[in-house]
Amino acid sequence: MKVNTTYFPSIKAIEAASENLKDVALVTPLMANLQYSKRYDCNVFFKREDLQSVRSYKIRGAYNKISSLTPQELDKGIVCASAGNHAQGVALSCKLLKIHGTIFMPSPTPNQKVEQVKMFGENYIDIVLEGDTFDDSYHAAMAECERQNKIFIHPFNDEKVIEGQGTVGLEIIDQAHHPIHYVFIPVGGGGLASGLSTVFKQLSPQTKIIGVEPEGAPSMKTSIKEGKVVQLNEIEKFVDGAAVRRVGDKTFAICNELLDDMVTVPEGKVCETILELYNKDAIVVEPAGALSIAALEQYEDVVKGKNVICVVSGSNNDITRTAEIKERALLHANLKHYFIITFPQRAGALREFVVDILGPNDDITHFEYTKKTNRENGAAVVGVRLKSPSDLEPLIAKMRAHNFFGEYLNDKPELIQLLV
């Protein structure tokens, strides 16, 4: 007879984690949001983990795990691998517990993130920049653990980490004054989704729990579809806080059984949401922090009149990414388009294109022109921003009619990624 060894956290264990996290993790607010409530004709509330002490929920799981170790284990020191929020949670936990930690980060990690980790960990941590990717850092961290007999603090596939993240769910239920119909939650490795869904299925079983992943890294959605943990060969890393090749065995087992739905959101829609939150609500979120809100559009018809909660998971956004965020948002909204334009090699061709081809509200935002072509025509890569998506077809028609049209690049990902 096969024994089911799947781990499910108990409410008692999550309540113990909540007690353990007192004076460590903030009880973040549950705030009504007028903008999205009006747009979707429902009551939208944000669980503001972006206001947490390390600006993400990761301190909950990291501290709950590290503080559960024996004095002998703590004396040896702990190790983690992370380029983002988990590293900051581990760093602060080391400082609070006055133990030593070694944090492995990929070499290309932006200096801003490295400095944040140093700030939270101070003299209690060492940072090792290793390899070009997270996988490189992870393997280096595991080798360090074997070499020094240290404890590895996993970012999601760990029981104590899952229980710590589950305290977000306890707080939501305590803070909500009305029945909760839907909770939208970002999913990377699945630690937060596992802990929160466990709480709701026991304390508020009528609530629908919707997991949300970036479209370019659907590791949980793919695994649930296949009925087993699947490692993706390639992922889009833009939503770095939720882009993993492989979810955890423990987290998959829980999410596979408890999540009511698992959806993906295009990275461009995430960027639109980041800009909306900043411009209309003065809320700064990282890409993963916008996932749950970006998914509301897919549920527009079913959430009407309902009480909906979106977990805003973090706000560790790098300001240097702003230009890329704007570009991706415009591409997603069909307002930014790239073409190869063929210009006749004669005086006045560019003027003709600007005056006679472009519409009155069209702006050239990118222009790269070369004469290394045949004698008759010169080609240029041109980016055009439109006022409305409906302006695209008339623009292309005029280009063709005047023999300017060469190629449309937006639907060629292998080329457009060189420009964005």
N, C-alpha and C positions, 0 to 999 in steps of 0.2 A: 504494500500500500504506500503510495507516494505521500510524503509529508509536505504540507504547504509551509514553506519557511519565509514567505513574504512578510516583511516588516511593515507594520502600520503603527504610527505613534499614537499613544493614548492621550486623552484629554488631561489626565493626571500629570503625565510627563511634560506636556506643553504648559500646563499651569505652573509646574515646578520651574520650568525655564523662565516663565514670566516673573516669578519671584526672584529668581537668580539674576535677572536683568534689571531689577530695580536699582536706580541711581547709576546705571550704565547706559542703557538705551532709553531714549525719550519715548513717552507715550505721544505719538504724533497725532495731529488733529485730523478729524474727518470733516471735510469742508464742502458745503454745497457750492456748485459751480453754475452760475447764471447762464453763461455763454452756451454751454453744451446742453443744459437743461432745456433752454428755449429752442435750440436747433433740433433736438430729437424729441421734443414734446414729452419729456419725462423728468424725473428728479435725479440728477447726476451729482454724486458726491465723490470727492477725491480723498483717498487715504494718503496723506502727505509724507511718505517715507523720504521724499527729497529734503525734508526738514530735519532728518535724523542727525545725530551727532557727527557721523562721518558722511553725511549727505546721501546715505542709502541705507537700506534695511540690513546690509551685510554684517553689521556689528552684532546683531542679534544671534545669528548662528555661530559666528566666529567666537564670540565670548562664551556662549553656552558650551561650546565644544571644549575650548581651551581650559576653562575653569573646572571642567569635569575630570581633568587628568590628575593622576596621583602626584604627590610631591616628588617622587622619584622620576616620573616622566617629565615633569616640569623642569627639574634640575638639568636634564639633558638638553633642553631647548626644543623648540618646535620649528617646523619648516612649512612653507606654503609656496605655491606658484600662482601668480596672478599679475595681470597688467592693469588692474582697475580697483573696483570697489571691495572685493574680497581682501586684497592686500591692505587696504586702509583699515578694514575691520579687524584684521589680524594684528596690524601694527598698534592700533589703539588698545586692543586687548592685552598685548604684551606689556605695554606701558602701565596699564591699570593693575595688572597682576604682578608686575615687576619681575618678569621672566625674559629670557632671551629668545628672539626669533630670527630666522633667516628667511628672507623673502626673495624668491627668484622671479625676475621680470625679463621679458624679451628685450634685447638690445635696442630695437627701434621705439620702445616706449617713450612717449613725449616727456620731456623734462618736467613739465608741469605736474604730471602724475607721479613721477619719482619724488619730486619735492613734497607733494602732499603726503605720501607714505612716510617720508622722513619726518614731517611735521607731527604726524600722529604717533609715530613710534619713538621718536627722539633717540636716546642712547640705548634703547632696549632692542633695537633691530639692526641687522645688517642687510643691505640690499645687494643682490648679485644679479647683474645684467648678463643674461646667458641666452645665446641663440637668436634666431630671427623671428621665431613664432612662439606662441604659447606652448605648443607641443614640445618645442626644444627646451623651454624653461621647466615644463612639467617633468620631463625625463631627467633633467639635471637635478631637480629638487628631490625626486625619488632616489636618485643615486646617492645624494647627500644623506638622505634618511637611512639608507642601507649601510653606508660607510660609517656614520656616526651613531647609529641606533637611535635616531630621533623620531618624533611623532609627526606624521604628515597631516596637515589640517586641510581636508578636502573642501572645496567651495560649495558642494551641494550633495554629494553622494555619501552622507554620513548621518547617522541617527540623531546625534545631538545637534548637528547643524539644522536638520529638518525641524526638530522640535523648537529650536530657537526662532527659526523663521515663522513657525506656526503661531507665535505670539502676536503677529500682525492680525491674524484672524480673530483671536480672543479680543483684541482691542476694538476691532470693527463691530463685533457683536455687542460689546459693552457700550459703545458710543452711539450706535444707531437707535433712533427713537421710533422707527417704523419697520415693518417687515421688509427684508431685503430680498428683492426678486432676482437680481443678477449681480455677480462680481466678475469683473474682467481683470485678469492678472497676467503680467508678463512672464514668459517662460524662457529660460536659458537652459541651465542644467536640470531645473525642475525642483530645486530645494524649497523655494517659496511656495510654489504651486502645491507641492506635496503637503507641507505643513498646514497651509491655509485651507485646502480642500478637506483635510481630515477634520479640522475644527468645525467647518460648516456642515459637513455631512452628519456630524453627531449632534451639534447644537442648533443648526438651522437647516434641516434636510430639504426644505422646499426651495432653498436658494440654488439657482443654476450657476455653476462655476465654469467660466469660459477662459481657457488658456490661450495666450496670444504669442506667436513667434514672428520674427522677421521672415519675409518671403524667401530671402536668400539663405536662410539657415533653419529649415524646417525639421530639425532632428527629432523633436518629440512627436510632431504630427506624423512624420514618416514612420517612426517606431510604432505608434499606436495603430497606424494603418496596416503595418506588417505583422503586428502582434508580437513583436520582439524588439530588443534594442538594436538599432541600425546605426552604424557609423557612416556619416556622409563623407564622400570623397573630397568634395570641395564646398566651401561656404562663402557667402558674401559677408565680410567682416565689419561692415559699416556700423551696424547696431552692436557695438562691441560688448556691451553688457549682457547680451542675450544670444550671441552667436557662438554656438558650440557644435563641434562635429558629432559628439556622442553624449547623450544624456546618461544619467546614472542608472544602474540596475535597480537600486532601491527606489529612486524617484520615479522611474518608469512604471514599476509595479503599482505604485500608489496612484499616479496620474492616469494610468490606463484604466483603472477601476473607478476613480472618483471624479475625474473631470467630465463635465456634461458635453463639452465641445472643445475642439482644438482648432484654431484658425490661424491664418498667416496674414500679414499686412505688408504691402510693398514698401520698400525703403523710402521711396519718394513720398508716400503718404505719411510716414513717420516724420519726415522733414517738414512737410506742410503743418503737421500738428505742433512740432517744436516751435515754429515761427508764430503760429496762432496763439499758443500759450504765452509766449513772450510779449507779443504785440498787443494782445487783448486783455490778458490777465496778469502780466508782469511776473509770470512763473517761468523760471529757468529749469529745464529738464534735459537730461542726456537722452540719446536716442532710445535706449531701453525704457526710460521713464515715460516716454510718450506712447509706447506700444498699446497699452490698455485703452487709452483714449482714442487712438487712431482706429481701433477695431469697432468702435460704436457705429460707424457708418454701415457696416455689414449687418448690423442688428437693428437698423433704424425702424423697421416695421414691427418688430416684436417687443421693443422696449418702451413703446409709447404708453404713457401713463404709469410706468413702473418705477420702482426705486432701484437705482443702479449705482454701483460703486466701482470706481476704477482705482486700482492701486498704482500710485505714481512712485515708481521704485527708486529713483535716484536723480540727482542733479549735478553729477560730476561731468559737466560738458566742457570741452576744450574750446575756448573762444576762437582759436585758429581754424576751427572747422566751419565757421559761419558761412564763408563763401561757398563751400561745398554743399552745405545744408540748403542754402538758397537755390543753388543750381539744381540739385536733385528735386526740390519742391516744384520748381518751374517746369522741369521736364515731366514730372508726374502729372501736373495740371495741364499739360499740352500747350504751354505758353512759351516754351523755349525750343527752338528747332535748329538743327544743323544741316547744312547742305554743302555739296560740292557744286560750285557755280562756275560755269564756263564763260569767261569774258572774252569777246573778240579783241584781238590785239590792235586796237585803234583808239585814237583819242576820243574821249567822251563816253566810253562804254560803261565805266563805273558810274558816271553821272546819270546815264540813262537808267541803270539798274536802280539807283536810289530814287530818282524822280518818277519814273514810269512804272516800275515793278513793285516796289514796296508800297504798302498802304500808308495812309496818313498817321496811323498810330503804331506802326512797326518800327522797332529800333534794332540797329545792328549792334550786337554785343561782342561779337568775335569776328576777326577778319585776318586771315593768313593767306597772303597772295604770293605766288611764285611764277616766274616766267620760264621756268625750266620745262617747257612743253613744246608742242609743235608750233609752226609759224602762224597758224590760223587762229588758235584759241589758247588762252591762258586760264588756268584753273585756280580757284581760291576756296578755302574752307570758310564758310560764313555762318555765324550764329545769329539768329533773328529772334527777338522777343516780341510776341504778339499781345494785343490787349485782350483778345478772346480766342478760344480754340477754334471757333467758326471761321476765323480769318485765314486758316491754313490752306484750305482747298483753293480759294480764289488766288492766293499768293502763288501756289504751285502752278495753277492754270496760266497765270500771266508769265511766269518763268518759262514754261514750255512754249507758249505762243511767241515769245521773243527770243527763243533759242538760248536762254541762259541756264536752263535746268540741266544739271549733270547727274547728281545722285542725292537721295535723301538718306541721312545718316542715323536718325533717331532709332530706326528699327534694325540697326546693325550694331549689336552690343559690343562686338569685338573692336569696332572702330570708335564708337561713342565713348567707351571707357578711357580712350586716350585723351579725350577732351575734358572729361568731368573729373 
